[in-house]
Amino acid sequence: MEQFLYQFWWLIFPIGFGLLGAYNSFLGYRRQKDAINLLKAYADKGQEPPEALLKVLQRPLDEDGWDGQSPGNRQPTNYWSLFGLFAALGLGFLGASYFTNLDGGTDAFLIVAFVMGAVAVWALISALTTRRDR
């Protein structure tokens, strides 16, 4: 069992993110259920529900992101900063592959450098083709 944990310790991350996603879905379900119960209470009293309550019910369950903002309120992605980040990471891994032997001669850092370079090229293309309304 101990060797299993040493070999597959990285599985903690995908399992953890899956559990966080399930918990986020459960919270969205509870939000909708509580809003419906509150709407029923207003209907039983014969009162008009507030506009904010109706907006909660109109919002889809999967609209909330990790930050709790709706997609219409989000800022556009800054592809130039992504290009800079992945270009620097790609160059760093390329230098580590070329000048050091940290990966034991397996060229793993070289593969990571190419992947980071490909993402940097994607970010550059996205930065050049995305229109910004100012």
C-alpha positions in Angstrom: 0.0 0.0 0.0 2.8 2.4 0.8 4.4 1.9 -2.7 1.0 2.6 -4.2 0.9 5.9 -2.4 4.4 6.8 -3.5 3.6 6.0 -7.2 0.2 7.6 -7.4 0.4 10.6 -5.0 -0.5 12.9 -7.9 -4.0 11.4 -8.1 -4.9 13.5 -5.0 -5.2 16.6 -7.3 -7.7 15.3 -9.9 -9.7 13.6 -7.2 -9.7 16.8 -5.2 -10.8 18.9 -8.1 -13.6 16.4 -8.9 -14.8 16.6 -5.3 -14.7 20.4 -5.4 -16.7 20.4 -8.6 -19.3 18.1 -7.1 -19.5 20.3 -4.0 -19.9 23.4 -6.2 -22.8 21.6 -8.1 -24.4 20.7 -4.8 -24.3 24.3 -3.6 -25.9 25.4 -6.9 -28.6 22.9 -6.4 -29.2 24.0 -2.9 -29.3 27.7 -4.0 -32.0 26.9 -6.6 -34.0 24.7 -4.2 -33.9 27.4 -1.5 -35.0 30.0 -4.0 -38.0 27.8 -5.1 -39.0 27.3 -1.5 -38.9 31.0 -0.9 -40.9 31.6 -4.0 -43.5 29.1 -2.8 -43.7 31.0 0.5 -44.4 34.3 -1.3 -47.0 32.5 -3.4 -48.7 31.1 -0.3 -48.9 34.6 1.2 -50.2 36.1 -2.1 -47.3 38.5 -2.3 -45.2 39.5 -5.3 -41.6 38.0 -5.0 -38.7 40.5 -5.2 -36.9 40.9 -8.5 -33.6 39.5 -7.2 -35.3 36.2 -6.3 -36.6 35.8 -9.8 -33.2 36.6 -11.2 -31.7 33.8 -9.1 -34.2 31.3 -10.6 -33.5 32.5 -14.2 -29.8 31.9 -13.9 -28.7 28.4 -15.0 -27.1 26.1 -12.5 -23.8 25.9 -14.4 -23.3 29.6 -15.0 -21.3 30.3 -11.9 -17.6 29.9 -12.2 -15.0 29.5 -9.4 -15.2 33.2 -8.7 -19.0 33.3 -8.5 -19.4 35.9 -11.3 -21.6 35.4 -14.3 -19.8 35.2 -17.7 -21.1 38.6 -18.7 -19.3 40.3 -15.8 -15.9 38.8 -16.5 -13.0 40.7 -17.8 -11.6 39.5 -21.2 -8.5 37.4 -21.1 -5.2 39.2 -21.5 -3.5 37.0 -24.1 -0.4 39.1 -24.1 0.3 38.2 -20.5 -0.3 34.5 -21.3 2.1 34.7 -24.2 4.8 36.2 -21.9 4.2 33.6 -19.2 4.4 30.6 -21.5 7.2 32.0 -23.6 9.3 32.5 -20.4 8.4 29.0 -19.1 9.2 27.5 -22.5 12.6 29.2 -22.6 13.3 28.2 -19.0 12.6 24.6 -19.6 14.5 24.7 -22.9 17.5 26.1 -21.0 17.2 23.6 -18.2 17.1 20.8 -20.8 20.1 22.1 -22.7 22.4 23.3 -19.9 21.6 21.0 -17.1 21.0 17.3 -16.6 18.1 17.7 -14.1 15.8 15.3 -16.0 18.4 12.6 -16.1 19.0 12.7 -19.9 15.4 11.7 -20.7 14.6 14.9 -22.6 11.5 15.4 -20.5 12.3 19.1 -20.1 12.6 19.4 -23.8 9.1 18.0 -24.3 7.8 20.3 -21.7 9.6 23.2 -23.4 7.9 22.4 -26.8 4.5 22.2 -25.1 5.0 25.5 -23.4 6.2 27.0 -26.7 3.1 25.7 -28.5 0.9 27.3 -25.8 2.9 30.5 -26.2 2.3 30.5 -30.0 -1.5 29.9 -29.4 -1.5 32.9 -26.9 0.3 35.1 -29.4 -2.1 34.2 -32.2 -5.1 34.8 -29.9 -3.6 38.2 -28.8 -3.1 39.3 -32.4 -6.6 38.3 -33.5 -8.7 39.3 -30.5 -10.5 42.6 -30.8 -10.8 44.7 -27.7 -13.5 47.3 -27.3 -12.1 50.3 -25.6 
